[in-house]
Amino acid sequence: MPDRASPRISSRKQPQQARSAGLVATILEAAVQVLAKEGAARFTTARVAEKAGVSVGSLYQYFPNKAAILFRLQSDEWRQTADMLRAILEDRGRPPLDRVRTLVHAFLKSECDEAAMRVALDDAAPLYRDAPEARTARASADGVVAAFMREAVPNATDAVRAMAGDLLKTTMSQVGKHYSETPRTDAEIAAYADAMADMFCAYLRSLDHA
């Protein structure tokens, strides 16, 4: 059986002028509002266009379908997370384990603050998750984590460092998703982040001393 073709999720064209960039920003802002109100199941290009106050034709100049809009929202979220990760883990003025603690706190707070949007985007993921663009976007932070692990656990083997990096990313992602499904206070988030950071730091110390 031939593989099912992935939907086209790349933008039709990139805005070249301030006016065009403003139109795309308006469409994306409207898309966030429609997704938050209607959910992924009722998310349509027509609803986004109506909310943005533009014609569907104008929307289609930049986004070929609803999957492209949703992927843009998701990839923007991935990019923001990768930028946060890079800014924290590449700060070599601080000890590596301090950076891990800062990252866990920042990531968990972000997951809780953006829980509603993340849940909606998770529901929409089947529309774009198998597309090549999605795989590329998800991998954008891998190099940063690998470089950090070489610094944090210099005495470990490459295989052990790769496993540690994967464990860090996977655990934060899965725990953050689960933990943020329930409303939390800032104090609860901070206490949970401290506990998770303690776990990561103890693990990395054990790897470097093994």
C-alpha positions in Angstrom: 0.0 0.0 0.0 1.5 3.4 -1.0 2.2 5.9 1.8 -0.5 8.5 2.3 0.8 11.9 1.1 1.4 14.4 3.8 -0.5 17.6 3.6 1.2 20.7 2.3 2.1 22.7 5.4 4.6 25.2 4.1 3.4 28.8 3.6 2.7 29.7 0.0 4.9 32.7 0.2 6.7 34.8 2.7 5.6 38.4 3.3 8.1 40.8 1.8 6.6 44.1 2.9 5.4 45.5 6.2 1.8 45.5 5.1 2.0 41.8 4.1 3.8 40.9 7.4 1.0 42.7 9.2 -1.6 40.7 7.4 0.1 37.4 8.3 0.4 38.5 11.9 -3.4 39.4 11.9 -4.2 35.9 10.4 -2.1 34.1 13.0 -3.6 36.1 15.9 -7.0 35.3 14.7 -6.0 31.6 14.3 -5.0 31.6 18.0 -8.3 33.0 19.0 -10.3 30.5 16.9 -8.3 27.6 18.0 -8.7 28.6 21.7 -12.5 29.0 21.3 -13.4 26.3 18.8 -10.8 23.7 19.3 -9.0 21.8 16.6 -12.1 19.9 15.5 -13.9 23.1 14.5 -10.9 25.0 13.3 -11.4 26.1 9.7 -9.8 28.6 7.3 -13.2 30.3 6.9 -13.5 30.9 10.6 -9.9 32.3 10.8 -10.5 34.6 7.8 -13.8 35.9 9.3 -12.1 36.5 12.7 -9.1 38.3 11.0 -11.5 40.4 8.9 -9.9 39.3 5.6 -11.2 37.3 2.7 -10.4 33.6 2.4 -8.6 34.3 -0.8 -6.3 36.7 1.0 -5.6 34.0 3.6 -4.8 31.5 0.9 -2.1 33.7 -0.5 0.0 32.8 2.5 -1.5 29.5 3.9 -2.7 26.7 1.5 -4.9 25.0 4.1 -5.7 24.9 7.8 -2.9 22.4 8.4 -0.4 25.1 7.3 -1.8 27.6 9.7 -1.8 25.2 12.6 1.7 24.1 11.8 2.9 27.7 11.7 1.4 28.2 15.2 3.1 25.0 16.4 6.4 25.7 14.8 6.4 29.2 16.3 5.9 27.5 19.7 8.7 25.0 19.0 11.0 27.9 18.0 10.3 29.9 21.1 11.0 26.8 23.2 14.2 26.2 21.3 15.3 29.8 21.7 14.7 29.6 25.5 16.6 26.3 25.7 19.5 27.8 23.7 19.7 31.0 25.8 19.8 29.1 29.0 22.0 26.1 28.1 24.6 28.2 26.2 25.1 30.6 29.1 28.6 29.4 29.9 29.0 32.0 32.6 27.0 29.7 34.9 27.7 26.2 36.1 26.0 23.5 34.0 23.8 22.2 36.8 22.6 25.7 37.5 21.5 26.0 33.9 19.6 22.7 34.2 17.7 24.0 37.2 16.9 27.3 35.4 15.7 25.5 32.3 13.4 23.2 34.2 11.8 26.1 36.0 11.4 28.1 32.8 10.1 25.2 30.8 7.5 24.0 33.4 6.2 27.6 33.9 5.9 28.0 30.2 4.0 24.7 29.8 1.5 25.7 32.6 1.0 29.2 31.2 0.3 28.0 27.7 -1.5 24.7 28.6 -4.8 25.5 26.8 -3.1 26.4 23.5 -0.7 23.4 23.7 -3.6 21.0 24.3 -5.4 22.4 21.2 -2.3 22.1 19.1 -1.8 18.5 20.3 -5.3 17.7 19.1 -4.4 19.2 15.7 -1.0 17.4 15.4 -2.3 14.6 13.2 -2.8 17.1 10.4 1.0 17.8 10.2 3.1 15.7 12.5 4.3 13.3 9.7 5.3 16.1 7.3 9.1 16.6 6.7 8.8 20.2 7.9 7.5 19.0 11.3 10.4 16.6 11.8 12.9 19.4 10.9 11.3 21.8 13.4 11.2 19.3 16.2 14.9 18.6 15.8 16.0 22.2 15.9 17.2 22.0 19.6 19.0 18.7 19.4 22.4 20.2 18.7 22.1 22.6 21.6 21.3 19.7 24.0 24.2 17.6 22.6 26.7 20.4 23.1 25.5 21.0 26.6 25.9 17.3 27.5 29.5 17.3 26.3 30.1 20.2 28.7 28.0 18.9 31.6 29.3 15.3 31.7 32.7 15.4 30.0 33.7 12.1 31.5 30.8 10.1 30.0 30.8 8.3 26.7 29.1 9.7 23.6 26.4 7.0 23.9 25.7 7.9 27.6 25.6 11.6 26.8 23.1 11.0 23.9 20.9 8.9 26.2 21.1 11.6 28.9 20.1 14.3 26.4 17.2 12.3 25.1 16.1 11.5 28.7 16.2 15.2 29.6 14.1 16.3 26.6 11.6 13.5 26.8 11.1 13.7 30.5 10.6 17.5 30.5 8.2 17.2 27.5 6.0 14.4 28.9 6.0 15.6 32.5 5.3 19.1 31.5 2.4 18.0 29.4 0.9 15.9 32.2 1.5 18.4 35.0 0.1 21.4 33.1 -3.2 19.6 32.4 -4.3 20.8 35.9 -4.3 24.4 36.9 -1.3 25.2 39.3 -0.3 28.1 41.4 3.2 29.7 41.0 4.3 28.1 44.3 3.2 24.7 43.2 5.0 25.0 39.9 8.2 26.2 41.6 8.2 23.3 44.1 7.6 20.7 41.4 10.3 22.2 39.2 12.7 22.1 42.1 12.0 18.4 42.6 12.5 17.6 38.9 15.6 19.7 38.7 17.0 17.9 41.8 16.4 14.6 40.0 18.1 15.7 36.8 21.1 17.2 38.6 21.6 14.0 40.7 21.5 11.9 37.5 24.0 14.1 35.7 26.4 14.0 38.7 26.2 10.2 38.8 27.1 10.0 35.1 30.1 12.2 35.4 31.4 10.2 38.3 30.7 6.8 36.9 
